[in-house]
Amino acid sequence: MKTSSIVFAFALASSTAALANVKTDTIKVSGWKCEKCPAKTEAKLRQVNGVESASADREKGQVIVKYDDTKTKPADLEKAVADSGFAVAK
């Protein structure tokens, strides 16, 4: 009985992980004026539940975000950019 419970728990955890859908989005950001600005945006994005990575490129004015779209949505990412003190460029 104990073994079957462990197998069931493992199967359940595996099936939940299979449902996760990792997405990669490029977000254009406006307002970065100095070398530290992109790092502030990266840090805020990494705090969002489901974000696996955030990599900013100041020269291109963008950040590439890899995230689990079952845990977060693009609106959450845009809010994090705004919370870092900058705006999402459209």
MARROLUM-24093 format. One line per field, with one value per residue: residue number from 0; x, y, z of N, C-alpha, C in turn. Coordinates in pm, 1 decimal, decimal comma. Example, Ala and Ser with C-alpha at 12.3 -4.5 7.8 and 13.67 -1.06 7.14 Angstrom:
// MARROLUM-24093
resi: (0;1)
n_east: (1319,0;1285,0)
n_north: (-569,0;-225,0)
n_up: (780,0;708,0)
ca_east: (1230,0;1367,0)
ca_north: (-450,0;-106,0)
ca_up: (780,0;714,0)
c_east: (1320,0;1290,0)
c_north: (-330,0;3,0)
c_up: (780,0;787,0)
// end
This chain:
// MARROLUM-24093
resi: (0;1;2;3;4;5;6;7;8;9;10;11;12;13;14;15;16;17;18;19;20;21;22;23;24;25;26;27;28;29;30;31;32;33;34;35;36;37;38;39;40;41;42;43;44;45;46;47;48;49;50;51;52;53;54;55;56;57;58;59;60;61;62;63;64;65;66;67;68;69;70;71;72;73;74;75;76;77;78;79;80;81;82;83;84;85;86;87;88;89)
n_east: (82,9;191,7;391,8;239,9;115,3;330,1;411,6;181,7;184,8;422,0;357,4;147,6;280,6;456,8;280,1;167,6;388,9;427,2;225,2;306,9;396,5;655,1;739,2;892,3;938,1;994,7;1038,2;998,7;1148,1;1115,4;1290,5;1525,9;1815,6;2071,9;2354,2;2272,1;2000,6;1877,5;1936,8;1779,5;1525,8;1547,3;1578,7;1328,8;1159,4;1249,8;1150,3;887,7;644,0;699,2;873,8;1159,7;1396,5;1549,0;1678,5;1838,1;1900,5;2056,1;2133,7;1961,1;1728,2;1556,4;1419,4;1457,6;1244,0;1198,2;946,4;698,4;394,2;171,4;183,9;226,3;134,2;154,2;69,6;145,3;418,5;452,9;364,6;568,0;781,8;692,9;688,0;958,0;1021,3;1006,9;879,6;677,3;748,5;554,7)
n_north: (-119,0;125,1;156,5;178,4;422,0;597,7;563,7;658,5;927,8;1015,0;982,3;1165,2;1407,7;1410,5;1427,6;1678,1;1842,4;1798,9;1946,5;2205,0;2490,4;2625,0;2944,1;3188,4;3526,9;3841,2;4153,2;4487,0;4769,0;5095,6;5386,9;5322,7;5462,3;5446,3;5229,0;5063,0;5039,1;4827,8;4602,6;4644,1;4602,3;4335,4;4210,1;4260,8;4119,2;3857,6;3807,7;3745,2;3497,2;3192,1;3281,1;3186,5;3287,5;3604,8;3825,0;4111,7;4350,2;4632,2;4793,6;4713,6;4770,1;4590,2;4302,1;3959,0;3710,8;3408,7;3191,5;3010,6;2961,9;2871,8;2965,6;3238,1;3536,2;3740,1;3999,7;4010,5;4017,9;4261,3;4430,9;4391,4;4510,5;4775,0;4812,8;4819,5;5069,2;5150,1;5154,7;4948,5;4932,0;4983,0)
n_up: (0,0;83,6;-108,7;-343,6;-297,4;-305,8;-570,9;-700,7;-612,7;-731,3;-1002,8;-1025,3;-970,6;-1186,6;-1402,4;-1361,5;-1397,3;-1664,6;-1774,9;-1761,7;-1947,4;-2096,9;-2195,4;-2406,9;-2413,6;-2570,9;-2444,9;-2509,6;-2366,7;-2238,1;-2127,0;-1994,7;-1878,7;-1773,9;-1694,2;-1486,0;-1497,4;-1667,4;-1509,2;-1283,0;-1389,8;-1475,0;-1223,1;-1098,8;-1271,5;-1233,0;-983,9;-1020,2;-991,2;-1148,2;-1342,5;-1509,0;-1614,8;-1689,9;-1917,7;-1993,2;-2253,1;-2295,7;-2513,8;-2719,0;-2595,7;-2467,3;-2297,7;-2252,0;-2156,4;-1992,6;-1905,2;-1710,5;-1839,8;-1709,1;-1461,4;-1465,4;-1645,1;-1946,1;-1869,5;-1602,1;-1628,8;-1759,3;-1556,7;-1369,9;-1504,8;-1504,3;-1227,4;-1183,1;-1251,2;-1512,3;-1853,7;-2065,3;-2397,7;-2681,8)
ca_east: (0,0;279,6;458,9;146,0;94,4;447,8;405,0;74,8;231,4;521,1;286,1;73,8;378,3;508,6;177,4;154,2;503,9;409,3;129,9;373,7;432,6;755,6;736,8;995,1;886,9;1082,9;963,6;1066,5;1139,4;1161,1;1325,3;1656,8;1908,4;2207,3;2395,8;2204,8;1856,3;1833,2;1948,1;1660,9;1413,4;1571,3;1553,4;1183,0;1100,6;1287,2;1068,8;753,9;624,3;698,9;981,4;1281,8;1511,3;1526,0;1806,0;1818,2;1999,1;2034,5;2148,6;1839,6;1612,7;1463,4;1451,1;1403,7;1195,1;1155,7;855,6;594,9;269,8;65,3;203,3;225,9;82,2;226,5;32,5;228,0;552,9;445,8;355,2;701,6;860,9;645,7;733,5;1101,1;1035,7;1016,5;756,1;682,0;733,3;465,1)
ca_north: (0,0;240,6;168,1;228,5;564,4;669,0;560,3;749,4;1064,6;1044,5;995,8;1291,1;1516,2;1407,7;1474,6;1821,7;1904,8;1788,7;2048,1;2334,5;2533,1;2730,4;3038,7;3292,1;3651,1;3956,6;4272,0;4614,7;4854,8;5233,1;5460,5;5288,5;5572,9;5417,3;5088,2;4987,2;5029,1;4695,3;4508,6;4663,9;4537,3;4190,4;4166,8;4260,1;4010,0;3730,0;3791,1;3701,7;3352,9;3124,1;3328,7;3107,0;3373,6;3735,0;3873,4;4242,6;4402,5;4777,6;4849,9;4683,4;4817,7;4479,1;4195,0;3829,4;3645,3;3269,6;3171,6;2906,8;3036,7;2824,8;3036,6;3383,0;3583,1;3859,0;4118,4;4008,3;4060,0;4405,5;4496,2;4387,3;4614,0;4902,9;4818,6;4848,0;5211,6;5174,0;5126,9;4856,9;5004,7;4911,6)
ca_up: (0,0;91,0;-237,1;-443,8;-269,6;-353,3;-716,5;-739,4;-588,9;-834,2;-1130,1;-1018,9;-982,9;-1322,9;-1495,1;-1340,5;-1461,5;-1809,2;-1815,0;-1765,3;-2081,4;-2087,2;-2306,9;-2409,7;-2471,3;-2575,8;-2403,1;-2534,8;-2248,3;-2258,7;-2005,9;-1940,8;-1904,2;-1727,8;-1696,0;-1379,9;-1525,3;-1709,2;-1396,9;-1198,0;-1456,9;-1464,9;-1085,5;-1076,1;-1348,8;-1169,7;-863,0;-1059,8;-982,0;-1277,0;-1430,2;-1498,2;-1641,8;-1752,9;-1966,9;-2055,0;-2347,1;-2292,4;-2647,9;-2795,0;-2520,0;-2450,1;-2203,7;-2293,1;-2035,5;-2005,8;-1792,2;-1714,5;-1860,0;-1620,1;-1334,3;-1486,2;-1773,1;-1994,5;-1791,1;-1480,6;-1669,9;-1784,8;-1425,9;-1310,3;-1573,0;-1448,7;-1086,8;-1182,0;-1277,5;-1655,0;-1927,2;-2178,1;-2524,6;-2774,5)
c_east: (87,2;348,8;364,8;116,1;210,2;446,3;298,2;118,6;332,8;454,0;209,7;167,7;432,2;406,6;155,7;268,8;489,2;313,1;193,0;417,1;528,5;751,9;854,9;936,8;996,2;998,0;1050,2;1042,0;1188,7;1194,4;1458,0;1756,1;2052,1;2233,8;2319,5;2056,4;1811,3;1837,5;1829,4;1540,4;1427,6;1534,5;1403,8;1116,5;1130,6;1207,3;928,3;747,5;617,3;807,3;1106,7;1405,9;1465,1;1663,2;1784,6;1934,1;1971,9;2040,1;2023,8;1713,0;1509,2;1512,1;1383,5;1370,3;1148,8;1071,2;756,0;460,8;149,8;71,9;198,1;177,9;161,3;192,9;113,7;369,9;556,6;437,1;492,3;792,9;822,4;692,0;883,2;1128,5;1040,1;886,4;781,7;656,1;648,4;510,8)
c_north: (125,2;263,7;224,3;376,7;648,3;674,8;656,9;895,0;1105,4;1067,2;1127,0;1409,6;1523,4;1461,9;1624,8;1895,1;1903,5;1895,4;2187,0;2366,2;2650,2;2813,3;3133,2;3412,3;3757,0;4079,7;4394,8;4705,4;4994,3;5296,2;5423,9;5398,1;5540,0;5266,6;5002,9;4963,3;4889,8;4592,0;4521,9;4592,9;4385,3;4139,6;4160,1;4144,7;3874,8;3703,3;3739,9;3549,4;3292,0;3169,4;3246,5;3191,3;3503,3;3789,4;4002,0;4278,1;4552,1;4838,8;4828,1;4733,4;4709,4;4380,9;4068,1;3752,6;3504,6;3238,2;3058,9;2977,1;2978,8;2896,7;3187,5;3414,8;3706,0;3986,3;4126,0;4055,6;4210,7;4484,2;4499,8;4491,9;4750,8;4920,3;4847,3;4995,3;5248,6;5134,1;5024,2;4939,2;4921,5;4929,3)
c_up: (0,0;-43,2;-342,8;-421,9;-321,7;-506,3;-765,8;-724,0;-695,2;-969,7;-1135,3;-1038,0;-1125,0;-1421,9;-1480,9;-1408,6;-1613,5;-1860,9;-1826,6;-1908,2;-2069,8;-2214,3;-2294,8;-2481,7;-2470,2;-2547,2;-2430,4;-2414,4;-2284,1;-2124,3;-1943,6;-1978,1;-1866,3;-1730,5;-1594,0;-1407,6;-1569,4;-1596,1;-1301,4;-1257,4;-1450,1;-1325,6;-1056,0;-1149,4;-1284,8;-1042,7;-894,6;-1055,6;-1122,1;-1372,4;-1403,3;-1521,2;-1706,6;-1790,9;-2046,1;-2147,1;-2359,5;-2431,9;-2732,8;-2724,2;-2498,4;-2344,5;-2254,9;-2166,1;-2069,6;-1882,8;-1818,4;-1726,1;-1785,4;-1485,3;-1348,0;-1627,8;-1818,3;-1916,2;-1661,5;-1512,0;-1694,9;-1654,4;-1358,8;-1374,0;-1517,3;-1304,0;-1075,8;-1215,7;-1425,6;-1723,2;-2036,7;-2303,5;-2618,1;-2915,6)
// end
